[in-house]
Amino acid sequence: MTLKSMREQAGLTQQDLLATIRSHSISRIWAWEAWDRSPRPRTARDPHIMSLSTAASLSRALGISLDDFWHGLDK
């Protein structure tokens, strides 16, 4: 499962997710979601490399546990 699919399953747009985690950079959300594209854009970022507080904010915004969020990125 990708961050994009988790976000869509939660019924959120990138802007919704951005507002929920109180970030100001839509490019950050895009870069994490782009990680699973092929070919991978140069600006893509590995979503496994984010702070614990950001991961916790994202999991809360998506309505899933931090464990489910983390394991979902591996699927």
SULGI-V180077 format. One record per backbone hydrogen bond with DSSP energy under -1.0 kcal/mol. NH is the residue of the N-H (numbers start at 1). CO is the residue of the C=O. E is the energy in kcal/mol with one decimal. If there is no record, write none. Layout:
nh: (NH,NH)
co: (CO,CO)
e: (E,E)
//
This chain:
nh: (6,7,8,9,10,11,12,17,18,19,20,21,23,28,30,31,32,33,34,37,44,45,49,55,56,57,58,59,60,61,62,64,69,70,71,72,73)
co: (2,3,4,5,6,8,7,13,14,15,16,17,18,25,26,27,28,29,30,34,41,31,46,51,52,53,54,55,56,57,58,59,65,66,67,68,69)
e: (-2.4,-2.6,-2.8,-2.4,-1.5,-1.2,-2.3,-2.4,-2.5,-2.4,-2.2,-2.1,-2.2,-1.2,-2.3,-2.6,-2.0,-2.4,-2.3,-1.8,-1.7,-2.0,-1.9,-2.4,-2.6,-2.1,-2.6,-2.5,-2.2,-2.4,-2.1,-2.5,-2.5,-2.7,-2.9,-2.0,-1.3)
//
